[in-house]
Amino acid sequence: MEPMAIRRIVVCGAATLAMAAATLAQEPAFNVASIKPNTSGLPYSRSADRPDGVALVNERLRDVILFAYGLYEFQLTGDPGWVSRDRFDITARADGALSFDEKRARLRRLLADRFGLRVRSETREQAIYALTVPGAPGAGLKKRDCSVPGIGDLACDRGIAAPDGGVMRMGGIPMARLAAFLGGVLGRVVRDETGLTGPFDIDLQWRPDIGLNPDLTEAAKARIEARPALPVALREQLGLELQSRRAPVTVVVVESISPPTSD
């Protein structure tokens, strides 16, 4: 399974980044929801996936907002300091299985109802990357038939995408999802201009610039340090290239937010 920690969940939803309060009120809500401050003092989350909702443990509220709206870190502004500092346990369930987008929509409604979150969107010109195919796709990029096993016997939309481990090994994902993941790693919007129709199995390994996971052994750290930087790994392993340019980017501004109402 791909890690459920909010910062590792890769989403792409620029068309739904900001929503008016009236629109949020019309969105479906979770059937049951609990929100509690987490005062454990632990510096990491312990969230888990569940098909009918979310089970977020020790998550920064800012990361929950980023997840709900499909934002990169640099696309959210205007939130007060406590939003980045305070951590919460948020458990919410529907009466049946939810798609990824349905979970996010219900979470946006929950943030509006319980935290009074109101946002607006602005468009600002920023540096971005375009993901392109300069030649033939590389060996690490394989088109996938989701009816049969693929890379590592992974089902489609399953695997691991860990920036602090310098690895993305995913079964059956579209190019747009790869682009969104790369944007989170590189700190820029990455737009899919490959023209490739998927899904694809992805096997990508690189040397992360954000620092390695402290839980790794010294031998594992040495192996990762020997890998190429991400742009080089993309070219050598997947046959893909990043091109830098400037383009309009949606930024979400927090207009109001307050500590949550009690359960």
Long-range contacts (C-beta under 8 A, 24 or more apart in sequence): 1-49, 1-158, 2-158, 2-159, 2-160, 2-161, 2-170, 3-160, 3-161, 3-162, 4-47, 4-48, 4-49, 4-55, 5-44, 5-45, 5-47, 6-45, 6-47, 6-56, 6-59, 6-60, 6-63, 6-64, 6-66, 6-67, 7-63, 7-66, 7-184, 8-161, 8-162, 8-163, 9-67, 10-161, 10-177, 10-180, 10-181, 10-184, 11-67, 11-70, 11-100, 11-104, 11-180, 12-70, 12-176, 12-177, 12-179, 12-180, 13-69, 13-70, 13-101, 13-104, 14-70, 14-250, 16-69, 16-70, 17-69, 17-70, 17-71, 17-75, 17-121, 17-250, 17-252, 18-69, 18-119, 18-120, 18-121, 18-250, 18-252, 19-108, 19-119, 21-112, 21-118, 24-108, 24-109, 24-112, 25-109, 25-112, 27-105, 27-106, 27-108, 27-109, 28-94, 28-102, 28-105, 28-106, 28-109, 29-106, 29-109, 29-110, 29-113, 30-92, 30-93, 30-94, 30-106, 30-109, 30-110, 31-93, 31-94, 31-95, 32-92, 32-93, 33-90, 33-91, 33-92, 33-93, 33-110, 33-114, 34-89, 34-90, 34-91, 34-92, 34-263, 35-88, 35-89, 35-90, 35-110, 35-114, 35-260, 35-263, 36-88, 36-89, 36-263, 37-86, 37-87, 37-88, 37-89, 38-87, 38-88, 38-89, 40-87, 45-87, 50-93, 51-97, 51-98, 52-93, 52-94, 52-95, 52-96, 52-97, 52-98, 53-91, 53-92, 53-93, 53-94, 53-98, 53-103, 53-106, 54-90, 54-91, 54-92, 54-103, 54-107, 55-91, 56-88, 56-89, 56-90, 56-91, 57-89, 58-87, 58-88, 58-89, 59-87, 59-88, 59-89, 59-90, 60-84, 60-85, 60-86, 60-87, 61-86, 61-87, 61-88, 61-115, 64-88, 64-90, 64-107, 64-111, 65-111, 65-117, 65-254, 67-104, 67-107, 68-104, 68-107, 68-108, 68-111, 69-104, 69-108, 69-119, 69-252, 70-104, 71-252, 72-183, 72-184, 72-187, 72-188, 72-189, 73-184, 73-187, 74-187, 74-188, 75-189, 75-249, 75-250, 75-251, 75-252, 76-251, 76-252, 76-254, 77-251, 77-252, 77-253, 77-254, 78-253, 78-254, 78-255, 79-254, 79-257, 80-254, 80-257, 82-259, 83-254, 83-257, 86-259, 88-260, 114-260, 114-261, 115-257, 115-258, 115-259, 115-260, 116-256, 116-257, 116-258, 117-254, 117-256, 117-257, 118-254, 118-255, 118-256, 118-257, 119-252, 119-253, 119-254, 119-255, 120-252, 120-253, 120-255, 121-250, 121-251, 121-252, 121-253, 122-250, 122-251, 122-252, 122-253, 123-248, 123-249, 123-250, 123-251, 124-248, 124-249, 124-251, 125-246, 125-247, 125-248, 125-249, 126-188, 126-189, 126-246, 126-247, 126-248, 126-249, 127-188, 127-244, 127-245, 127-246, 128-188, 128-189, 128-190, 128-191, 128-244, 128-245, 128-246, 128-247, 128-249, 129-182, 129-183, 129-186, 129-188, 129-189, 129-190, 129-191, 129-242, 129-243, 129-244, 129-245, 130-190, 130-191, 130-193, 130-242, 130-243, 130-245, 131-175, 131-178, 131-179, 131-182, 131-190, 131-191, 131-192, 131-193, 131-194, 131-240, 131-241, 131-242, 132-193, 132-194, 132-240, 132-241, 132-242, 132-243, 133-194, 133-195, 133-196, 133-239, 133-240, 133-241, 134-235, 134-239, 134-241, 135-239, 136-239, 137-196, 137-238, 137-239, 137-240, 138-235, 138-236, 138-237, 138-238, 138-239, 138-240, 139-237, 140-202, 140-203, 140-204, 140-237, 140-238, 141-200, 141-201, 141-202, 141-237, 141-238, 141-239, 141-240, 142-200, 142-201, 143-198, 143-199, 143-200, 143-201, 144-171, 144-172, 144-198, 144-199, 144-200, 144-201, 146-172, 146-199, 150-201, 151-201, 151-202, 151-203, 154-201, 156-199, 157-199, 159-202, 162-213, 163-208, 163-210, 164-208, 164-210, 164-211, 164-212, 164-213, 165-208, 165-212, 165-213, 165-216, 165-224, 166-205, 166-206, 166-207, 166-208, 166-212, 166-224, 166-227, 167-204, 167-205, 168-202, 168-203, 168-204, 168-205, 169-202, 169-203, 169-204, 170-201, 170-202, 171-201, 172-198, 172-199, 172-200, 172-201, 173-198, 173-199, 173-200, 173-202, 174-198, 174-199, 174-200, 175-200, 178-202, 182-230, 182-234, 182-242, 185-210, 185-230, 186-230, 186-242, 189-247, 189-249, 190-242, 191-247, 194-240, 202-238, 203-237, 204-233, 204-234, 204-237, 204-238, 205-233, 205-237, 206-230, 206-232, 206-233, 206-234, 207-233
